[in-house]
Amino acid sequence: MFLHLGQDTVVTTDEIVGIFDLDTTTVSKPTRDYLAQMQKSGNVVNVSYELPKTFVITCKNGAKDKTMYISPISSATLLKRIKNTSYT
């Protein structure tokens, strides 16, 4: 299955490690440090220039190939999209 993150960006649901709300998760220092580390390593994709609401972590080829997508779509909406496309 695929999940549309905004604009022209789509990821497969099998690759998704987590979907996180930026307002609630960036309160903690470890999360802010992780976000900074991902940005320094060049693994951040900004999906849109609109106000960011969510970041989505994906992983390909084991734990070595992580990508963080910054999305203007709320985490609740992304979760609903996953549930609506799921056949479980």
C-alpha positions in Angstrom: 0.0 0.0 0.0 1.0 3.6 -0.5 0.6 6.7 1.7 0.3 10.2 0.1 2.3 12.6 2.3 1.5 15.8 0.3 2.4 17.4 -3.0 3.9 14.7 -5.2 5.3 12.5 -2.4 4.1 9.0 -1.8 5.8 6.3 0.3 5.0 2.6 0.8 3.4 1.7 4.1 5.8 -1.2 4.5 8.7 1.4 4.9 7.1 3.5 7.5 8.7 3.3 10.9 6.6 6.0 12.6 4.4 9.1 12.1 4.9 11.9 14.6 3.1 15.1 15.3 5.6 18.0 15.3 3.8 20.0 18.0 3.9 17.3 20.6 7.1 15.5 19.9 9.5 18.4 19.5 9.0 19.4 23.1 11.6 16.8 24.2 15.3 17.5 23.7 16.1 13.9 22.4 13.6 14.3 19.6 15.0 17.8 18.7 18.5 16.3 18.7 17.3 13.4 16.4 15.7 15.9 14.0 18.9 17.9 13.9 21.0 14.8 13.3 18.8 13.7 10.4 19.0 17.2 8.9 22.8 17.3 9.1 23.0 13.9 7.5 20.9 15.1 4.5 18.1 12.6 5.1 15.2 15.1 5.4 12.8 15.6 2.6 10.5 18.6 2.9 7.3 17.6 1.1 5.8 21.1 1.0 6.6 24.7 1.9 3.4 24.9 3.9 3.4 24.9 7.7 4.8 21.5 8.7 2.6 19.4 11.0 4.1 15.9 10.9 7.3 14.1 10.3 7.3 10.5 8.9 10.3 8.2 9.3 10.8 5.6 6.7 13.4 2.9 6.5 14.7 1.0 3.5 17.3 -1.8 3.3 17.4 -2.3 7.1 18.1 0.4 9.6 20.9 2.0 7.5 18.8 3.9 5.0 16.4 6.1 7.0 14.6 9.1 5.5 12.5 11.7 7.3 9.6 13.4 5.5 8.2 16.7 6.7 4.6 16.9 5.8 1.9 19.6 6.1 -0.8 16.9 6.7 -1.7 16.1 10.3 -0.7 12.8 11.8 -4.4 12.0 12.5 -5.2 12.4 8.8 -2.2 10.3 7.7 -3.3 7.6 10.2 -6.9 7.6 8.7 -5.5 7.3 5.2 -3.5 4.2 6.3 -6.5 2.6 8.0 -8.7 3.3 4.9 -6.3 1.6 2.6 -5.6 -1.3 4.8 -7.2 -4.7 4.1 -6.7 -6.2 7.5 
